[in-house]
Amino acid sequence: MSLEHFLKDTRVFKKVSAEPSVGGSRRPPPSGSLRCHCAVGDPQTHCHYVRAQGGLLPQPQEAQENEPGRFCQVMDHGVQVVEIDLTQSLAPQGPFDVIVHKLSDVIVEAEHDNQSQQLLANFQSYVSAHPSTVIVDPLPAMTQLLDRFASYRLMSKLHNSLRDWRICSPPYLEIHSDTDLPSIQEAVRNQDLSFPLICKTRVAHGSLSHEMSLIFSVGNLADIHPPCVLQSFVNHGAILHKVFVIGDKHFCVERPSLKNFPSGPCDRKTIFFNSHQVSKPESSSDLTALDEKMPCLPPPSSEAIAALVRELRLQLGMALFGVDVIINIRTHTLTVIDINIFPGYEGVPQFFSSLLSHIQSVLNKPSSTDLQDTDSLTTGGPSTTTTNL
């Protein structure tokens, strides 16, 4: 089973104080032992694992190609992987010390689906009734990252908080509704935006969130579909740096990206593309092809990336998220172009061990409010380069 499928399942890590017995098997944990449950993913996904020695292993036909050693790590740390059923009451399934979840689908669907609303209400009810349970990550923080309007307002403040590291984000414009085209065109002219523009959906989750477009002129703004974000495109040598955060650890993975385009408006037709397809490691297309004469850009500073991760963890109050950064080909400035909720962590070989280390660090600091303090969330207001339409 792939990591992507694992993250889509509802899973629980259960830390136990099991002792070896005769024959090498483990005895049941003593009464009152520490239990750490981490639910990950969609509550309606079927379980694709079987229990083995108190843990979960891939089914035999999948074991060889999907690194079963990752799940052995779970057992080596005294943590069992079991399933939480969010369609049932959580109280009888607990008590839980830590819940790691990926309820992004449920949060988005709760806006229009009664069943998702009920699942979310049940989960929130349990969390409210058990304040000592650590939630990774807090729902308010995750909700903020599901809305590009909110996350881009946070990004726009990085220029001030990380001034010493020359970190910034491109100017952007919020389009809230189907405002008449002349009003949108005027707003683009009045803001510090430059063509081409990238148009992204407001909702930053799900397959549709990867559907984007490159707008090359004021006239082509008719191709956008609000609510959306318009962001100035920054030439970056067709290289995207995806930063994956797991608690106090982070990993930077290089991916293909959009090629450079001439700055300024032109009569080129709008280009529609899927960002997920473009950034795949094996991606090769006219959109990602790069002029061989273009000089290579320096890699991002590891110190600057570390500073960025620290600042975002502080602002978001989250432990599991991703950041898309590029290097401005003209200024060599580290530029943040997106923040992702619980990404797929493709290309991060130490994901499971890093996640377990983070869980252990949380359990070793029971009085810490590092991941529970939702007061640290920053939504902010519109920046000087945003306009509400």
Secondary structure by P-SEA (a helix, b strand, c coil): ccaaaaaacbbbbbbbbccccccccccccccccbbbbbbbcccccccccccccccccccccccccccaaaaaaaaaacbbbbbbccccccccccccccccccaaaaaaaccccaaaaaaaaaaaaaaaacccccccccaaaaaaaacaaaaaaaaaaccccccccbbbbcccccccccccaaaaaaaaaaccccccbbbbbcccccccccbbbbbccccccccccccbbbbbbbbcccbbbbbbbcccbbbbbbbbcccccccccccccbbbbbcccccccccccccccccccccccccccaaaaaaaaaaaaaacccccbbbbbbcccccccccccccccccccccccaaaaaaaaaaaaaaaccccccccccccccccccccccccc
